[in-house]
Amino acid sequence: MPNPKRRHSQQRSAKRRTHYKASKITLSKDSTTGELHVRHRAHVSEGKLFYKGKVVAEKSPVK
């Protein structure tokens, strides 16, 4: 396997990486609670964990 003879500079690596950009987070409105949340992620609303519009878990009171 061929290997590079000399190390690439940091500037050369940075030039290659300039095309990667952060993308905006897509938000959705929950049909049951009406709150905005990140798509395809569970979210907490009023002490309950919702996913796809259904309650997945409820927060139990601390004793």
C-alpha positions in Angstrom: 0.0 0.0 0.0 1.4 3.4 -0.9 1.8 5.8 2.0 2.2 9.6 2.0 5.9 10.6 2.0 5.2 13.8 4.0 2.5 15.0 6.4 -0.3 17.0 5.0 -0.6 20.5 6.5 -3.5 21.5 8.8 -4.6 24.1 6.2 -4.9 21.4 3.6 -7.1 19.3 5.8 -9.2 22.4 6.7 -9.8 23.2 3.0 -11.1 19.7 2.5 -13.5 20.0 5.4 -15.0 23.4 4.4 -17.9 21.8 2.5 -19.4 20.2 5.7 -22.0 22.5 7.1 -24.3 22.1 10.1 -27.9 21.6 9.0 -31.0 23.1 10.6 -32.9 20.9 13.1 -36.4 20.0 11.7 -39.1 20.7 14.2 -42.6 19.2 14.3 -45.8 20.1 16.1 -47.1 17.3 18.3 -50.7 16.4 17.5 -51.7 15.6 21.1 -49.9 18.3 23.1 -49.4 21.0 20.4 -45.7 21.6 21.4 -42.8 21.8 19.0 -40.2 19.1 19.3 -37.3 17.6 17.3 -38.5 15.0 14.8 -38.0 11.3 15.5 -37.2 12.0 19.1 -39.1 11.4 22.3 -40.0 14.6 24.2 -41.2 15.5 27.7 -44.4 17.5 28.2 -46.1 18.0 31.5 -44.1 15.2 33.2 -44.9 12.6 30.5 -42.7 11.2 27.8 -44.3 11.3 24.3 -43.2 9.6 21.1 -45.3 9.6 17.9 -48.1 11.3 19.8 -48.4 8.5 22.4 -47.4 8.5 26.1 -44.4 6.2 26.5 -43.7 6.8 30.1 -45.0 8.9 33.0 -43.0 10.5 35.7 -43.8 8.9 39.1 -44.1 11.1 42.2 -41.0 11.1 44.3 -41.6 9.6 47.8 
